Amino acid sequence: MKGKIKRSSYGIITAAMLAVLVFAVVAASTIGSADISILDAFRVVGSKLPGLDNNVNMEGISSAVNSIIWNVRLPRVLLGVLVGSALSISGGAFQGLLKNPMADPYILGISSGAALGATIAIITKLEMNFAGFSGISMAAFLGALIAVAFVYNIGKIKNQVPVTTLLLAGVAVGQFLTAVMSFLMVIYNKDMTKIIYWTLGSLAGKGWSPVTALALPVFTGMLLLLYFSRDINIMLTGEESAKSLGVNVERTKLYVLLIGTFLTSTVVSVSGIIGFVGLIIPHMARILTGPDHRILLPVSAIGGGIFMIFADTVARTAISPVEIPVGIITALFGGPFFIFLLRSKKKSL
């Protein structure tokens, strides 16, 4: 009975968070220099949905309001949801897999590889588009994947990947790639501002193209991580114990790392480096759900989406018409909150 009540409470938490996420998407679409009501935002969105398009009264809604909601604000908000969800679920999976509460999606050098790739694309004026991704995005994606491949091969000992050597390899490769990027910024100082702005993260001016391009790979990656949530739970008891229970530990490590890397690299290639989301949101989710990754990961994904909507709304409205890079906002809120979590944990010891 107790287990059933517990599962029921998890369902209530998930449903409530999904409702908050939907409301946040619509509410954030109304906030900006143009004054638009939530009801009008719901009407615009409803008018675009199959089955509802002919039943929504659009009287009184101008074409300008329609365009602002549908072509500018809504795709930006949905992109924030995809980015926040991918970073948060990847962070939660990495923290469980590595048994390290300080792990985040960038711990394997993903951010440094993406930043170096973007830097090379910026200074070489790489201009091309493919499937909704710009040349900078594709270079950042490839840079992140190459960085993680180096980290994995350096950290691999025979046929095993010890967590300690993997983390150390991630730190070493990340620092090296950051140094290379800094060197390039000094040499090509005329592009320094654009490079710095990209590394601070932004969702501005993206439109529907990256949303439609990211939706399928992000949702697929999240479902695959959920598939491995049971194995991650078992591995928390220790690798030897997990092996005795039938878990292929090394294969699970490889797959979870690959999927998390793919998710993170994909969204970072579009948004730039957005810190703290994949670090603090899984901790907040763990407070609500406990350590069971079967519920922790989906709650982290939803929470990450909500947090990114909030952070990006603050970024574009706090000192309007000037826009703050969203990575600064996530750090401003995430840093103090994480310090608070650490202090609370310290007092409980």
N, C-alpha and C positions, 0 to 999 in steps of 0.2 A: 504493500500500500504506500509506504513511504517513497519508494522509487517512482510509483506512478504520479504521486503528488509532485515530486521533484521534476519529472519530465513535463508535467502540466505547467508548472511555474516557468520552466524554460520556454515553453511554447508561448505563454503570455508575454514574457519579456521580448521574445523575437517579434511577435505580432505587434506589440506596442512600439518597438523601435522602427519597424517597417512603416507603421502609420506616421510616426514622427518624420521619417525620411521623406515620405510622399508629401507631407505638408510642407516640409522644409524646401523641397524642390520648387513647389508652386510659390511659396511665400518669398523665397529668394529671387524668383523671377519678377516680382513686383517692385523690388527695392532698387532704386537708382534715381538718376536726375529727373526722369519722366515719372509723374505720379500715376500709378496704375493700381487699381484695387485687386485684392485676392480673388474676388468673384470674377472680375474680368479676365484675370490670368487663367482661372479654371475654365472659363468659357472658350478662350482662345485655344488652350490645350485640348479641350474636349472636341472642338470643331475639327481638329486634325486627326482624331482617332477613328479608325474604321468602326462603323456601327453607331457612332455617336454624331458623326459629322453632319448628318441631315437633321438632327434633333436638337441642336444647340442654337439658341437664339443669339445671333451676333449683332442685333440692333444696338446702335449707340457705340459700337467699337470701331474706331477708325482704322484705316489701313496702316497708319504709322504705329499705332499701339500693337496691332497684329504682328507687324514686322519686328518691333522691338522685342516682344515676348518670344516669338517663334524663331527668329533668325539670329538674335543676339544673345539674349539672357538665358533662355532655356538650354540651348546647346552648351553654353559655358557652365551652367549649373550641373548638367548631366555629365559633362567631362570631369568636373570636380568629384562627382560621385564615383565614377569609374577609377579615377586616380586614387582617391582616398580608400576605396574598398580594396583595390589591388595591393597598395602599400601595407594596409593594416592586416589583411589576411596573410600576406607573405611574412610580415613581421611576427605574427602570432605563430605561424608554422616554424619559422627559424628559431624562435625562442624555445619552443618545445623540442625541436629536433636537436638543437645544440645544448639544451638544458642550461641556457644562459639568459637571464632576464634582461641583460643589456644588449642582446642581439637585435638588430633591425635589418630591414631589407638591403641596406647598403654595406653590411658588415664584410661582404666578400669582394669589395672593391668595385661594386656596380656603379656607384656614384662617380668615382674617379674615372673609370673607363668611359662612362657616358659623357662626362664633362670633357675629357680629352678628345673623344670623337667629335663632339659638337664644336670644340675649339678648332680642330683641324678643318672642319667643314666651313666654319665662319671665315677663317683666314685664307682659305683657298677659294672662297666665294662659290661654294658648291650649290648650284641652283638646279634642282630637279625635283619632280614630284612623282610619287608612286603610291597608288592605292590610298590616297589621302594623307600620306606622310611626306614632309619636305625633306630636302637633302640633309639638313641639319639633324632632323629626327632620325633618319636612317643611319647617319654616321654615329649618332649617340647610341643607338640601339646596337650597332655592330661593335662599338667600343666597349660597351658594357658586357656583351657576350664574350668578347676576346679576353677581357680582364678576368672574368670569372673562370674561363677555361685555364688561364695561367694559374690562378689561385688553386683550382682543384688539382691540377697536375703537380704543382709544387707541394701541396699538402698531402698528396697521396703517398702512402708508404706500402709498397708491394700491392696487395689487393684491398687494402683497407684505407680509410680516411679518418684518422684520429681527429677529434674535435679541436684539440689544442693546436695541432699543427695547421689545421685548416684556418683557424682564427688568426694565428700568427702570420700565415701566408697572406691572408686578406689584408691585414694591417700593412705589411711590407709592400705588397703590390700597390695598394691604394696610395700610400705615401709616395712611392716612386712615380706613379702616373700623375699625381697632383703636382709633383716637382716638375715633370715634363711640361704639364699644362702651364704652370707659372712661368717657365722659361720661354715658352712660345708667346705668352702674353707680354713679356718684357720686350721680345724681339719685334712683335707686331702690335706695338702699343696703340696704334690707331683703332684697332678692333677690340681694345681692352674693355671698353664700356659695354659693348654688345655681349662679350663673353661673360662678364660679371653678371649682367642682367639675366642671361640664360641660366647661369648656375644658381641664381636666387629663386627661380621658379615662377611661372606665370601661366594663367589660363586665358589670358586676354587674346581676343581677335582670332580664335581658332575656328569658329563656325561648326557646322555639322560634320564636315569631312573626318576629323579625327575621332569624333564620337562614333560614327558608323564603322570606322576602321578598327577602333579599339573594342567595341562591344563584344563581338564574338570571341576574340582571343582572351579577353579578360574574364568573361563568364565561363569559358571552357577551362581556363587555368584555375579559377576558383573552385569549380566542381571537382577537378582532379586533386586539388589539395584536400578537399573534404573527403575524397575517397581514401586518402592516406591518414585521416585523422585518428582512426582506431589504432593503426600501427604506431603513430606518434605517441598516443597514450601509453601503449605497452612499453615503448622504448624509454619512457620516463622512469620505469622500474629498474633500468640498467640494461646494457646491451646483451650481456650473457643471459639474463632472465628473458629478454625478448626473443633471443635465438631459441631458447628452450620452449618457448610458446609458439614457435613456428614463423616468426617474423624474419624475413631476409633483411637484416639490418643495413648492410652496405648498399643493397639495391634501393631500399627505402630512402636512405640518405641521399643517394644520387638523384633519384626521381624528385624528391621534395626540393632539393637544391636547384635542380634544373627548372622545375615548374615555377618556384618562387623567383628565380633569376629571370625567367622569361616574362613573368607578370610585371616585375619591377622595371626591367629594361624597356618593356613595351610602353608603359605609361610615362616613365621618366623621359623617354625619347621625345615625347610631345610636350610635357609640362615643365621640363627642367628638374633640378634637384629640389625636392620639397622634404625637408627634414622633420623628424619627431613624430610624424603621423604613424609610421609603422613601429615606433618604439612605445609611445604612451597609450595608444588606443587599445592594443592587446592587454595592457595592464589594467585599464579601466574595465574592459570586458571580463577579465579574470575575476575582478571584484564582484561582478554580477553573477557570473556563471560557475566559478571555480575552475579547476584545471582540465576539465574534460574538453578535449579539442573538437569533439563532435558538435558541441554547441558553442564553444569559445570562438572557433574560426568564423562561423556565419555571423555571430554577434559582433566580432571585430570588424568584419567587412561592412556591415550596416553602420556601425559606429564611425568607421573611417569615412564613409560617405557623408554622414551628418556633419562631422567635424570639418571636412573640406568645404562643404557648403558654407558653414559659418565663417571659416577663415577667409575664403575668397570673397564673401560678401563684405566683410570688414576691409579687406584689401582694396576693393574698388570703390568703397564709399567713405572710408574714414576721413580722408583729406581730399575729397573730390574737388576739382576734376583730376588731380594727380592720383595715379594708381600706385599702390605699394606692391612690390613683388610678394606673392602669397607665401613664399618660403620664409620671409621675414615674420609674417604674422604667425605662422605655425610655430616658429622658434620662440616668439615672444610669449605665446600662451603655453606652448609645450614645455619649454625650459623650466619655468617656475613650478608648473604642475608636477613635473617629474622629480624636481628637488623635494617637493612636498611629499610625494610618494616614498622617496628614499628616507626622508626623516621619519615618516610614520612607521615604516618598516623597521628602522633602527630602534625606535622606542619600544617596539613590540618584542625585541630580542632580549 
